[in-house]
Amino acid sequence: MSDERERAGEGVRIEADDPAVVVAGLKDLAPALPDRIEARADNIEAGLAKLVLTLLEFIRQILEHQAVRRMEGGTLSDAEIEELGLALLKLKERLDEIKVGVGLGDEDLNIDLGPLGRLL
C-alpha cells in the first residue's frame, strides 16, 4: 500500500483519504478475522456494547480529524470553529459517560485489526 503510515508502538496507523486504499487495507485484514462471531447469552450484551462504542469512538475520531482539516483549510468562521469544538467535546464527554456506565475503558475499545494495527 502506498499511503502515509505512522509507526505507533505495536501497529501501523493508516491515514488514507482514498477509499480504494481503505478497501485494500480491509481486504488484507479479512483473513485475520474470525469466520464466526461467538454469541452466547452471558456475553452478548457486553460484546454488543463494546462493538457499538468502538464504532462510535472511531466515527468521533474521524469527525475530529475532518474538523481539524477544515479549520486548517480556513473554511470555517470563528463562530463555526467554536460551535464545532463544543459539539465534539460534548460528544466525547457523553461517550466517556456511556463507557463508564457499561464498565468499559479506552483500552477495551482499542481492538486489534491484525495487519492494520490497533484501531485507536
Secondary structure, 3 states (H helix, E strand, C coil): CCCEEEEECCEEEEECCCHHHHHHHHHHHHHHCCCCCCCCCCCHHHHHHHHHHHHHHHHHHHHHHHHHHHHHHCCCCHHHHHHHHHHHHHHHHHHHHHHHHCCCCHHHHCCECHHHCECC
